[in-house]
């Protein structure tokens, strides 16, 4: 089933398919109280998710029973660590429906994965690489991790950088798609789900146009992989990046998926141990996939933790997770729009929308909003969310962002709304 059909199926539900009380028991941190007696209301999931016991137990088991370096050791711990590390790759490959496990490259996060993609494409040489007069296309809603690498690459290669703008309701303006993506375009790189606006982008139209001109397609799926089914073969992109810590896994582990034939064609990103086949003082040859792109000691424990996270998410069902978040996001949007003086930055309905909701509250600075909410035990994110061009587009210095996940409950939405009314009273804003 394609991403669009999965999301359409999720939208038909008005009641969550997940047993939230049971799910929440898997996450020890959700039982915390902060500032003395305030129950934690964790609404900062777009920044990082919390970790279930299953992932914590997997990390503990690795370090207490199997810790060793991977691949070249012949002792029992090295063999066990290698099996766990490569087993995690198998799990991720299945999770995203990769055609081959060799297409899954472990990185430390999405930022490294996107920098890897940008640089190895630029280094590839013509006709694949990026050179003078070529063009790269991104969008105005990108995370800085999908803006700055392309700025650096185009500056270094004398190429040009173009982008799609935004509509007033926080969606991509594709009216001029044929004039933005042209015969000069070598790469189109875009976010599947915006981390600040929550927008789910129309990937089919963008990829179709990129294919017409022969451009490579890079997708930032950091806010998609944790929240909805991700089938890289159905998606139709060439390279896809996402990160483990937003999908119940540990920090320090990310993924770059790529089509096998493309990865074989592209040059390495970093040199060192593990990524080589043969080294002499004059030259080197390189290992096959995926090791060509995994120089040095990899994030072994983190990969094991990501594998456990994939098991956990798969058991719940990504379709069920998407449906639950649609129910919660629908409720949150309805309730937030009842708060007088609150302006949602981004789509105001849950159609083609993820679970991150950014907003401005009256003339109160978001940092003040976040600080007062924290005193109530409510954790949100404030700032430009590494998407400053979006804030400029909508004329705000920053936003407050509440972001939901598989363990978020309607009661937490109610706590947020009540907390915002408290913020207004604290700053003397009339309702």
C-alpha positions in Angstrom: 0.0 0.0 0.0 1.3 3.5 -0.9 1.9 6.2 1.7 -1.1 8.2 0.4 -3.4 5.2 0.6 -2.2 4.4 4.2 -2.8 7.9 5.3 -6.3 7.9 3.7 -7.1 4.8 5.6 -5.9 6.3 8.8 -8.2 9.4 8.3 -11.3 7.2 8.2 -11.0 6.5 11.9 -12.4 8.8 14.6 -11.3 6.6 17.6 -7.7 5.6 18.3 -7.0 1.9 17.5 -4.3 1.9 20.2 -4.8 1.0 23.8 -3.1 4.2 25.0 -3.1 3.3 28.7 -1.3 0.1 27.9 1.1 1.8 25.5 2.0 4.5 28.1 3.0 1.8 30.6 5.9 0.9 28.3 7.5 4.3 28.7 8.9 4.7 32.2 9.6 8.4 31.9 5.9 9.2 31.3 5.3 8.3 35.0 7.6 11.2 36.1 6.6 14.2 38.0 8.5 17.4 37.6 8.8 20.6 39.6 7.8 18.6 42.6 4.3 17.3 42.1 3.5 18.2 38.4 2.8 15.1 36.2 4.9 15.2 33.1 3.0 16.1 29.9 5.5 15.4 27.2 4.6 17.3 24.0 8.1 17.6 22.4 8.1 14.5 20.3 9.1 16.2 17.1 12.4 17.0 18.8 12.9 13.5 20.2 10.6 10.7 21.3 10.7 8.8 24.6 11.9 5.2 24.8 10.0 2.1 25.7 11.3 -0.4 28.2 11.9 -2.8 25.2 14.5 -0.5 23.8 16.1 0.3 27.2 16.3 -3.4 27.9 18.0 -4.1 24.5 20.6 -1.4 25.2 21.3 -2.8 28.6 21.5 -6.4 27.3 24.0 -5.4 24.6 26.3 -3.5 27.0 26.1 -6.1 29.8 26.4 -9.3 27.7 27.6 -8.7 24.1 29.7 -5.5 23.9 32.5 -5.8 21.4 33.6 -4.2 18.1 32.0 -5.7 15.0 32.9 -7.5 11.8 36.5 -8.5 12.1 36.7 -10.2 15.5 36.6 -14.0 15.7 35.8 -14.3 19.4 32.3 -14.9 20.6 31.5 -11.4 21.8 32.5 -9.9 18.4 30.4 -12.5 16.6 27.4 -11.8 18.8 27.8 -8.0 18.4 28.1 -8.3 14.7 25.0 -10.5 14.5 23.1 -7.9 16.6 24.3 -5.0 14.5 23.6 -6.6 11.2 20.4 -7.9 12.5 19.3 -4.4 13.2 20.0 -3.5 9.5 17.8 -6.4 8.5 15.0 -5.1 10.7 15.3 -1.6 9.3 15.3 -2.9 5.7 12.1 -4.8 6.3 10.5 -1.8 8.2 11.0 0.5 5.2 10.6 -2.2 2.5 14.1 -1.8 1.1 14.8 -4.1 -1.9 18.0 -5.2 -0.3 19.6 -4.9 3.1 22.7 -3.4 1.5 20.6 -0.3 0.7 20.5 0.6 4.5 23.4 2.8 5.6 23.7 3.6 9.3 24.7 7.2 10.1 24.5 9.1 13.4 21.4 11.0 12.5 19.4 12.6 9.6 21.8 15.5 9.4 24.7 13.3 8.7 22.7 11.3 6.2 21.6 14.4 4.3 25.2 15.8 4.3 26.4 12.5 3.0 23.8 12.5 0.2 24.6 16.1 -0.8 28.4 15.7 -0.9 28.6 12.3 -2.6 26.3 13.5 -5.3 28.4 16.6 -5.8 31.6 14.6 -5.9 30.2 12.0 -8.4 31.4 14.0 -11.4 29.4 14.5 -14.6 26.9 13.6 -15.8 25.6 12.5 -12.3 27.3 15.1 -10.1 26.7 18.8 -9.6 28.7 21.3 -11.5 28.7 24.9 -12.8 25.3 25.9 -14.2 23.5 23.0 -12.6 20.5 23.5 -10.3 19.4 22.0 -7.0 15.8 22.4 -5.8 14.6 22.4 -2.2 11.6 24.0 -0.4 11.0 26.9 2.0 9.8 24.5 4.7 13.0 22.5 5.0 14.8 21.8 8.3 18.2 23.5 8.2 19.7 20.1 7.8 18.2 20.0 4.3 19.0 23.6 3.5 22.6 24.3 4.6 24.2 21.2 2.9 22.7 22.1 -0.4 23.8 25.8 0.1 27.3 24.6 0.7 27.3 22.2 -2.3 26.0 24.8 -4.7 28.3 27.5 -3.5 31.3 25.1 -3.9 30.3 23.9 -7.4 29.0 27.2 -8.9 25.5 25.6 -9.2 22.3 27.4 -8.3 19.8 26.7 -5.5 16.1 27.2 -6.1 13.1 26.4 -3.9 9.3 26.1 -3.7 7.6 28.7 -1.6 4.7 28.3 0.8 1.0 29.1 0.6 -0.7 31.1 3.4 -2.0 27.9 4.9 1.4 26.3 5.1 1.5 24.1 2.1 3.9 23.9 -0.8 3.1 26.2 -3.7 3.6 24.0 -6.7 1.9 26.2 -9.2 5.2 26.9 -10.9 6.6 23.4 -10.6 7.6 23.2 -14.3 9.7 26.4 -14.1 11.3 25.5 -10.7 12.3 22.0 -11.6 13.9 22.4 -15.1 16.2 20.5 -17.4 19.1 22.1 -15.4 17.9 20.5 -12.2 20.2 17.7 -10.9 18.7 17.1 -7.5 15.3 17.7 -5.9 15.4 17.4 -2.1 12.4 17.9 0.1 10.9 17.0 3.5 8.1 14.5 3.5 6.5 15.9 6.7 7.4 19.4 7.9 8.8 19.5 11.5 7.3 23.0 12.1 4.2 23.1 10.0 3.2 19.5 10.2 2.4 19.5 6.5 2.5 16.2 4.6 3.9 17.1 1.2 2.5 15.9 -2.2 5.5 13.7 -3.0 3.9 12.1 -6.1 3.8 15.4 -8.0 7.3 16.5 -7.0 8.9 13.1 -7.8 7.0 12.8 -11.1 8.3 16.2 -12.3 11.9 15.3 -11.1 11.8 12.1 -13.1 10.7 14.0 -16.2 13.9 16.0 -16.2 16.2 13.2 -14.9 16.9 14.7 -11.5 17.8 12.7 -8.4 15.3 12.8 -5.6 16.4 13.0 -1.9 13.7 12.8 0.8 14.0 13.9 4.4 11.7 11.4 6.2 12.7 12.4 9.8 9.1 13.3 10.7 7.5 10.6 8.6 9.3 7.3 9.5 8.2 7.5 13.2 4.6 8.3 12.5 3.3 6.5 9.4 4.1 3.6 7.1 7.2 4.3 5.0 7.7 2.1 1.9 10.8 3.4 0.1 10.1 1.4 -3.0 6.6 2.8 -3.4 7.8 6.3 -2.5 10.0 6.4 -5.6 12.8 8.5 -4.3 16.5 7.8 -4.8 17.8 8.5 -1.3 15.8 8.7 2.0 17.0 9.9 5.4 15.6 9.5 8.8 16.8 9.3 12.4 16.3 6.8 15.3 15.8 9.0 18.3 12.5 10.4 16.9 11.1 6.8 16.5 11.6 5.4 20.0 15.2 4.5 19.4 18.4 5.9 21.0 20.2 9.0 19.9 23.3 8.7 17.8 21.8 6.5 15.1 20.2 7.5 11.8 19.6 5.9 8.4 20.3 6.8 4.8 18.5 4.5 2.4 19.4 4.5 -1.3 18.7 2.6 -4.4 21.5 0.0 -4.7 22.6 0.9 -8.2 22.9 4.5 -7.3 24.9 3.8 -4.1 27.3 1.6 -6.0 27.9 4.5 -8.4 28.4 7.2 -5.9 31.8 7.7 -4.2 32.5 7.2 -0.4 31.8 10.0 2.0 34.4 9.3 4.7 37.6 7.4 4.5 39.1 5.1 7.2 38.6 1.6 8.6 35.9 -0.7 7.5 35.0 1.1 4.3 38.1 -0.2 2.4 38.8 -3.3 0.4 42.6 -2.7 -0.2 44.9 0.1 0.9 48.4 0.8 -0.3 50.4 4.0 0.1 49.5 5.0 -3.4 45.7 4.3 -3.5 42.8 2.4 -2.1 39.8 0.4 -3.2 36.6 0.3 -1.4 34.3 -2.2 0.3 31.0 -3.1 -1.1 27.6 -1.8 0.1 26.7 -0.8 2.8 30.2 -0.7 4.3 31.6 1.7 1.7 29.6 4.4 3.5 30.2 3.3 7.1 33.8 4.3 7.9 35.2 3.5 11.4 33.6 1.9 14.4 29.8 2.2 13.8 27.1 3.1 16.4 26.7 -0.6 17.4 24.6 -0.3 20.6 22.6 2.5 19.0 21.8 0.2 16.0 20.7 -2.5 18.4 18.4 -0.1 20.1 17.0 1.1 16.8 16.3 -2.5 15.9 14.4 -3.0 19.1 12.5 0.3 18.4 11.6 -1.1 14.9 10.3 -4.3 16.6 8.2 -2.2 19.0 6.7 0.0 16.3 6.0 -2.9 14.0 4.2 -4.8 16.7 1.9 -1.7 17.3 1.5 -1.3 13.5 2.5 1.9 11.7 -1.0 2.2 10.3 -2.4 2.1 13.8 0.1 4.7 14.9 -0.8 7.0 12.0 -4.5 6.6 12.8 -4.0 7.3 16.5 -2.0 10.4 15.7 -4.7 11.6 13.3 -7.3 11.3 16.0 -5.1 13.2 18.5 -4.1 15.9 16.0 -7.7 16.5 14.9 -8.7 16.9 18.6 -5.7 19.2 19.3 -6.4 21.4 16.3 -10.1 21.8 17.3 -9.3 22.6 20.9 -6.4 25.0 20.2 -8.5 27.0 17.8 -10.9 27.6 20.7 -8.1 29.5 22.5 -8.7 33.2 21.9 -5.6 34.9 20.5 -4.0 31.7 19.3 -2.8 31.6 15.7 -1.8 28.2 14.2 1.2 28.4 11.9 0.5 25.7 9.3 -2.6 23.8 8.1 -5.5 24.2 10.4 -7.1 20.8 9.7 -5.6 17.3 10.1 -5.9 16.5 6.4 -2.5 15.7 4.9 -1.0 16.8 8.2 1.4 15.3 10.7 1.3 15.6 14.5 3.4 18.7 15.1 1.4 21.9 15.7 3.1 25.3 15.9 1.4 28.4 17.0 1.7 32.0 18.3 -0.2 33.1 21.3 -1.3 36.7 21.4 1.8 38.9 21.6 3.5 36.7 24.2 6.9 35.6 23.1 7.1 31.8 22.6 10.0 31.4 25.1 7.7 32.9 27.8 4.9 30.6 26.8 7.2 27.6 27.0 8.6 28.6 30.4 5.2 29.1 32.0 4.0 25.8 30.5 7.0 24.1 31.9 6.2 25.3 35.4 2.9 23.3 34.9 4.8 20.2 33.8 4.0 20.6 30.2 7.0 20.2 27.9 6.8 21.9 24.5 9.4 23.2 22.1 9.9 27.0 21.4 12.0 28.7 18.8 12.3 28.5 15.0 12.7 24.7 15.2 15.7 24.8 12.7 13.3 26.1 10.1 13.9 29.8 10.3 12.7 30.6 6.8 9.3 29.4 7.7 9.1 31.8 10.6 10.2 34.6 8.3 7.6 33.6 5.8 4.8 33.9 8.4 6.2 37.0 10.1 6.9 35.5 13.5 10.2 35.5 15.4 9.5 32.0 16.6 6.7 29.6 17.5 5.6 27.4 20.3 5.3 23.8 19.0 3.3 20.9 20.6 4.0 17.6 19.0 2.3 14.3 19.6 3.2 10.7 19.3 1.9 7.2 19.7 1.5 7.6 23.5 -0.1 11.1 23.5 -3.6 11.2 25.0 -6.6 13.6 24.8 -6.0 14.4 28.4 -2.6 15.8 27.5 -4.2 18.0 24.8 -6.6 19.2 27.5 -3.7 20.0 29.8 -2.0 22.0 27.1 -5.2 24.0 26.4 -5.7 24.7 30.1 -2.0 25.6 30.4 -2.3 28.2 27.5 -5.2 29.8 29.3 -3.1 30.0 32.4 -0.3 31.6 30.3 -2.7 34.2 29.1 -3.8 35.0 32.6 -0.2 35.1 33.8 0.6 37.8 31.2 -2.6 39.7 31.7 -4.0 38.8 28.2 -7.8 39.0 28.2 -9.9 36.1 26.8 
